Amino acid sequence: MKAKVPMILVIGLLGVSAYGASGALARPQYDLTATGMAVGSSKNISQQEQPHANQVLEWNDIFVETLLSTGTANSSSQRLGAIVHTAIFDAYNGIERRYTPIFVQNVDDDGERVALPGASRRAAVVAAAYTALVALFPARATQLSDAYAASLAALSDDGGDGGESRERGIAWGRQVAQSVIAWRTGDGFLTSYPAFTGGTAVGQWRPISPATSMSAQALAFTAPFVVQSNEQFRPVSPRPLASTTYAADFDAVKSLGRLSGSIRSDAQTGLAPFWEGNASVHWNQAANQIARASQLSMSDGSRLLAVLNIAMADTALTIWSAKRHYGANAAEVTWRPLTAITLADVDGVDATAADPDWRPLVTTPSHPEYPAGHPALNGAAATALLSHVADAQTFTLTTPSLAGRTYTQISQARADGNNARVWGGMHYPSTVAVSDAAGEAIAEYVNANSMQLLRDDNPTGLAQRARQTRR
């Protein structure tokens, strides 16, 4: 694993601790030239490669394309990514047996292998990814079936055995994906919950018209993948109204995040809507390109993408649980800048001045301000990547209808994504810093406590380790 590099994000740009802030954000110190990279090209990069293409990266591309083609909301995407890459990882690893599994055991209680000997790892990846994606995106069955057929057709017979290895891999991959889908069907996400509208206490979150309640509330009650609970990494309470941090937060977003008359630079104005895009799309694009450029093996690439997507999923569930928890408490400051700035004459804070005409650059989403989803996801994703590769990487991110942006450091993308929430007028600087730190801690936990290297080939030892990871 690579050494961690210093973070370059809101904390660093503001020059404050997680609970302190100055009044302004520093401008980016690097090139923001748009590349105009097209979204959803007609042929996957992986499909253009020579024989023995990396099926893990190929199907990660297909997952990203599926999110874009279906317009899947950011709030739903992290859970979906974790399901797909749990299936891919456990399918490949169940044959390779290099790591402890995430969910599907690769040996039974007697130490016997579950996956048939000689099964094709590549075929298992293809079948697992396809089976999971079709279950999650049934409306895309035709497109996914076409991709599945093409992917299988590109495989060799894996040793000239007439296709037996491939068929064994397909059977194992399907079994793994079906087990993962069955596991997550009961995770709480599909349960219906009473609408949550917050409250009207000063500082408390309330819906902003036309919204009438908290969106995607089910995430707050969805079971995590690897962390022990949605409360394990819950951020501490937000700063109170009567604090210098809140006053600094208020001034920063009021001046930087307003729709018109802002002190933002043109570059910052362009970055705010760009980073409003789907975080799962952005960070999977980065991970896929980095894995290709680094020539990671299928095994290493599979682990990288599993850590990335699971860390993002567990971060999303942690953050939404905290949003729901703090938003229900009338004493906690969870209202959005749009509410805070237009109602500042009743907040009891001498240092804040109301502006009833203030509007944010980017539309405010319908859920509590604290903690912040995108910054937490940025912290988790960047940390997952930095646990596998160095900070200096070149990759291009895309968002529908906007020009792509090329980065040369993971930390640069993280900083832009975090600061964009303030430039867009959606979040306060201290909230961004606290949330990023929560995502970082979750990614470190996932990396250190899941998918760990097995250090012997003793089947009994494998079975014992497997039982220890069961839920």
C-alpha positions, 0 to 999 in steps of 0.5 A: 500500500502507498503512503498517505499524502497530505490532504488538500481540501477545504480544511487545508484551503481554509487553514482551519481545524474541522470546527474553524473557518475563515471567511473565504476559500482559496482559489484553485492553484492548478489548471482547470482547462476542460477537455470536453471528453464525451460521456457514454461513448459507443464502445467501452475502452475495455472493448478496444483492448487486445485479448485477455482484457481486464473484465473487472474494469470492463464491467466497471465501465458498464456499471458507470454507463448504466448509471448514466444511461438510467439517470440514477440519482447520486443518493442511490448509486453508492449502494448499487456500486457496492452490490455490484463490486461485492459480487465481482470481488467475491466471484473472482476471489472465490476462485483465486482465494487470495483474500478474505471474502466480503460476503460469499464464502469461498470454502464451506464449514469443512474447508472444502472449496465451493467454487469448482476447481478449474473455474475461469475467474474471468468468466466468473467476473462477467457472470457475477457483474451481469447477474447483479446489474440485471437484477438492479437495473431490469429496464436495461436487460437488453443492453446488459445481455448484449454486453454479456454476450460480447464479453463472454465471446471474447473469452478463451476456453481457458486451457482448451478444455472445450469451454468447461472452465468457462461454464464453471466460472459462469455458474460460480459467478451467478451463484455469488451475485444471486447470494449478494442480491438476496443479502442486500434485498433485506438491508432496509433500503426498500422499506417504506418510512414515514415522511420526515419534514424536520422542524421550524425551530431556529437552526433546524432543517426544514424542506425548501419549496417545492420539496415537502420532505426529506428525500431518499430517507431510506438510506438513513436506515439501510444496513452498512456493508462492512462498518459495524453500524451507521453510528460507528463513524457518525460525526459529532454534533454541528457547531452551535449558532452562538459560535464564531465558526457558525458566523464564519461559515455563514459569511463564507457561503453567503459571499461565495455561494450566491447565484449573483453578485458572488466573489467566486472566480469564473473557474469556481463558478464552473466547478460548482455544477460540475461536482454536483454530478454523480459521485459514484460516476466521478470516482469510478471513472477515476479509479478505472483510469488509474487502474488501467494506467497503473496496469493493476492486475485483475485481482488488485483492480477488483480489490481497489474497486470493491474498497472504493465502492463499499467505502462510499456506500458505508459513508453514504449510509453513515451520513444519511443516518446522521442527517436524519438523526441531527435533523430531528433534533430542534437544538441542532443546526442543520438548516441549509444556507438558503434558509439561514441567510434569508431568516438570519434576522431571527437567528439571535446571532448579532454577527449574521445579517439577513438577505431575503433575496439570497439564492444559491448557485446550485439548487439546494437538495431536500435533506439536512445540511449537516453532515454533507454527502458529497464531501464525505464521499470525496473523502472516502473515495480519495482515501480508498484510491490513496490506499492503493496508489500514489497521489500523482495520477492523471484522469478525466471526469465527466458529467452529462451536458458539461465538459470533462475535466482532467486532473493530475492529482487525486487530492486536487479532485477531492479539493475541488469536489469539496469546495464546490459545495460552498461555491454552489451555496449548499454547504458551510465550510466546517460541515464540508471539513467534518464530513470529508474526515468522516469519509476518510475514516470509513475508507480506512476502516474498510481497507483495514478490516475487509478483503484481507490477504490470506497468508497460507493455503490451509483450507481449514484456516481459510474456513476459520477465517471465512466464518469470522467474517460472516454476518 
